[in-house]
Amino acid sequence: MSNQDPAGALFKQVLIRGSILIAAIALIGGLVGYLVAAAAGLTSALIGAALALVFVSLTALSVAIGGRLPLGAFFGIVLGGWILKLVGFVLVIGMLKGADFINGPVLFFTLVASILGTLAIDSVAVLKARLPLGRD
């Protein structure tokens, strides 16, 4: 029997697969964005992928930290991380609004592809994980 923490292995798997997916989306989105809107499309795709990577990392980090705490603290950490991501997203999009180096549709579709892809990765990883229901 292994002494490895099953939840830690799950978060590591989610981060690795999420990073690979977001790198692929950055590559494909950057290429398509460049073909559609030149440098603004490429920049938009890379910004969208970077935002998604930050949010995936914050989610995994908040759940990993919260999982070591009592239930109330867990919910506080996860909710705090969610609020931080929401405020950060609104601020970043607000700063980018109207920028001439951004192509809105490319940024939007890159974010949507990243979000849907990481949701699928998270769902499959959790469904396939063998996590204990209680603690010793």
VENFEN-V839501 format. One record per helix or strand. SS is the DSSP state (~ for helix, > for strand). FROM is the first residue (numbers start at 1). TO is the last residue. If there is no record, write none. Layout:
BEGIN
SS;FROM;TO / SS;FROM;TO
END
This chain:
BEGIN
~;6;66 / ~;71;96 / ~;104;128
END
